[in-house]
């Protein structure tokens, strides 16, 4: 696997050794999932976890219960250098870094082999990741699938790791001090925030919209995300989790406090069994899937027409340049944001 300039890793084929059998393409799991029925959908909130969760707390609850049940869990954590990597955890002491969303593609180096080893040794495993990660792992571990629980997220796309690094370096340069902590979508600001919390070595904290703004503009996502076969209600996992967008209208009064609500889709009997482990610890209600069907459960996120130009500009001129040209501080984007703010306050 080798990374490109944006930090996306791709397989590299040694063409001198390749016999052109096509087997790598035949086993690739990047294709639509065939399921006859739609998943059961639930709006879910774990009151004990809402204050430190970006949604309803279902991700942390599932991982915690899995460990208590003797499973090994795998999830994404941010390391000391702010690189997002998947890691193996088999005790409650190691679970905290797996909490909260990480809006950047995670490094999976060595993880599939570790999962396979655990399964071969008779362990039960819960793996949490993006749909494409779950699909690939499910194919690799097909003969041990009865002991492998796959949990995916409703994924908007995966942003470029190198742009994330550039954003952090830019923030450190602005502050003139080293960064010590970064949190996507600071939970203390409420469920609907998109602000990144940055804490620095001098004790100062700032909130920034800049990285999330570029992400939502689809300027820096992995190209294959624009053709994702899993952006639908037919998932490659046993259980899907995400924000329960639209819950205020679908279930009035259930989650009107801006403290978060998770959407849970039960895709397989294994997913139903997994959810039953935590069902008694949460507030949950069955919900009409069509009422909470967010865009990425319908179709992939469409790349921006400026995505290729953004990449070229980033690779040649760095993050400060693309932030000034495409970001929330760009003149046109500031003008648009100003008029949107005015329109929100005008009487209907």
N, C-alpha and C positions, 0 to 999 in steps of 0.2 A: 504494500500500500504506500502510495506517495501523495503528498499534499501539493495542491496547486497554489497559486499566489494568494488566493482568498482563504486558504486553510482547509479546503475540502479535500478529503482523502479519496483516492481512486485506486483500483487494482491495476497493477502494471504487469503486463504479460511479456515474458521472455520469448520473443518470436523465434529465436533460434531453437528453443526447446518445444514450442507449441506444435502439436500434430494436427491442429484444426479439427478436432473431434466434435467441437461444439457443445461439449458436456457442461461447461461453465454457464453457457446461456440457457441450457435446458433446465438446470437445477435452480437458476436464479428465481427468487421468490417475488420479484417486483412485477406482480400482475394482480388483476382484480380477484377478489375473493367471492366464491360462489356460496351463497346461503339462501335457503328457501324462505325463511321467515325473518321478519324484522326483530331486532333485539327489544327486550323489555327495558323501559326507561324509568329512572327514578331521580327525583330531586332529593339531595342528601345533604345534611348538615350535622357535623359533630361539634356540639356546643363546647366541649372541653378543648378543642383545637382551633376554634375560629380566630382567636386573637393572634395566632402565629401562623395562619394559613392564608394563601392567596385566593382560595375558593372555599369549599366547605369542609376541607380537612380529610377527604376520603383517602388520598394518597398515603399520607402518614399513618392513618388508621390501619390501612391494609398491610403496610410493611411491618408495623409494630405487631399486629396480631399474627402475621405469618411467622415472625421470629418466636413469638410466644408459643406457637404451635409446633416449633421445632424445624421450621424451614430455613433455608438460606435465601437471602434476598439480594437482588442486584438493582441498583438505581444510579442516577446521575448526581454527582457531587462536584462542588467547585474546590479546586485545590488551592494551596497557598499562593500560587502564581495566577489565580483567577482563570485557570484553564478548567473547562468542564470535562470530567472524565467519569465513566461508569466505574463502580467499585462493588466489591463483594462484601456483604455484612452478615454476620451470623450471631450478633449479640445486640441487645438494646443500647449498649454503650456507644456503638458505632453508627447509630441510626440518624442522629441529628443532621449531619451534612446532606442527607438525602432529601431533606424537607425543601419545599418551595420550588418554584419553576425556574428553569435555566433556559433563557432564550438564546441559545447558541448550540451548534451541533456538538454532541458529546464525543469524546475519544473512546472508542470501544476496543482499543488495543489489548489483546490477550483475554478479553472477557468471554467470547464464545467458547474458547478452550476450557476455561475455568467452569463455566456452566455445564459443559459436557462431562467434565471430570466429576463434578458433584452428582450429576444424574447417574453416571455409571457406577458410582459408589453407593447408590441407593437413596441419596438425599432427595427431598422435595425442594423445589426451587420456585421462587416468585421473581420474575423479571419484569421490571417497569421501564418503558422507553417509548420511543416513537413507533408508529405503526410499521415502518419499513424495518426498523431494528427487530421488532417482534416477529415479523414475517420471516426474515432471514434466520433468526434463531430457531423458530418453529420448524423450519425446513431442515436445519442442521441436526436438530435433536428429535426428529420425528419418531424414532423408535422408543423414545422415553417420554413421549408427550403426556402420558397419564400422570407423570410426576412434575411436569413443568406447567406453571401457571403464568400466562402472559397477560400483562396489563399495559394497554397503550393509552396515549393521550390524544385528545382532539387537537391535531397539529396544524398550525397555520402555515408552516414551512420551517426550515432550519436556516438561521442566519449564519453568515461567514465568521468563523473563528478569528481570522486576521483583522476583520473590521472591529470586532469586539476588543481585541488587543489595542488597536489604534485608538479607539474611543477612550479606553482607560489611560493610555499614555497622554492623550490630549488633555484629559481631566487633570492628571498629575501635573502637567506643564502649566495649566491655568492656575492651579492651587499652589504650585511650587513646593509640594511636599508629597511624600509617598502615600499611596492608597493602602488602607488596611482591610477594608471590607466593602463588598458590593452585593446589593440585593435587588433583583429584578422585581418590579411591582411591589413596592414597600407596603406590607400588610397594614401598617399602622395608619395609612392614609385612607383605608377603606377598600372595599372589594373592587370598585370600578377604576381604581387608579392605574396609570401606565407609567408611573414615575420610578426611575431607578435611584435607589439610595446608595450614596457613596460616602464612606467614612474614612477620614485621613489621619495620619500619624499625629498631627497637632491637635486632635480632638474635634476638628471641624467636620460638619456633615453637610452635604448638599444633595438636592434632588435634581435629577436631569431627565428631560423627555427625549434627548437627542438620539440615543441609540434605538429606542423603541419606535421613534418616529420613522427612522430610515427602514427599520424592520417592517413596519406596517405599510410602508410605501412599496414593498416588494422590490427593493433596489439591490439587495445583497443576499438573496436566498439561493440555495443550491439549485441549479437549473432543473434537475429532475423533479423538484417539488412542483413545478408547473404542470407536470403530467402524472401526478401521484395517483395510483390506482386505488388507494385506500381512503381517499377523501369522499367517503360515503358512509352509509349506515351498515355496510357489509365489511366487517373488520377482520383482520388477521389474528386478533387477540381473543382471550376469554372474557375480558372485561375492559371497557373503555371508560375513561374519566376525563372531565373537563369542566369549564365554567358552565353553569346552567343558565345560559343567556335566554332572557325572555321569561324567567320564572315569575317575575312580578305580575305579569299578565296571566300566565298559565295557572298559577296557584296564588291568588291574592292573599296577602297576609302571612305567607309561609316564610318569606325571606326579604322583608321590606326594610331591614335595619342596616343595609350596606355592610354587613359583616361576612357575606359570602355564602355561596351555595354551589355544590357540586352536581354535575350531571353524571349519572352512572348508567351505562348500557351493559346489559347482561347478554353477551353474545353466544355463550355456550353453556351447557350444564356445569362445566367446570367453573365458569364465571359465577354462576348462581351459587355454587357451593362456597366459593371464595367470599362472596358478598354476605352469605349467611353467617360467616364468622364474626362480622362487625355490625350486622343489622340491628342487634339489640342495643348498641352503644350510640346510636344516632337517631336524629329526626329524619324520617324519610317518607316520601309520598310518591305513589305512581303518577307519572306525568305523560300526557299525550306527546309523543315524540315529535309530531309535526309542529307543535307549538314552541318547541325549544330547539328546533333544527337549525343550528347556527351554520353559517356559510360553508365551513370546511367539513360538514357532514353531508354536503350536497355536491361540492365540486372543488377541485384544487384551486389554490390561490394563483391568480394570473400574474406572471412576472411583469414588472413595469417596462414600458417601451424604452425607458432610459437605463435599464439594468446593465446592458453591455457597456454603455458609455460610462456609467458609474464605476464599473469594475476597472476599466482602462484608466480613468482619472484617479481612482484609489491606488492602483498599482504604481502609477507614475508620480503622483503628487501627494499621496498620503491622506490621512483622515481629516486634518484641518481644512484641506481644500474641498473635499466632498461635503463636509459639514456646511461650509459656507455656500456651496453651490446647490446642494440638494436638501440640506437638513432643515430643521425647524428654525434656524437662524437666517436662512436665505430670505432675501427681501420679498420675493413673491409669496413664499409660504407664510411669512409674517403678516403680509397684507390679507391673505385668505383667512388666516386664523383670527385676525382683527374683525373682519366682517362677519365671520361665523359667530363670534362672541356677541356682536351687536344684534344679529338676527335672533339669537337665543333669548334675548331679553325684550324683544319687541312683542307687544300684545298680539294675540291671534285674531 
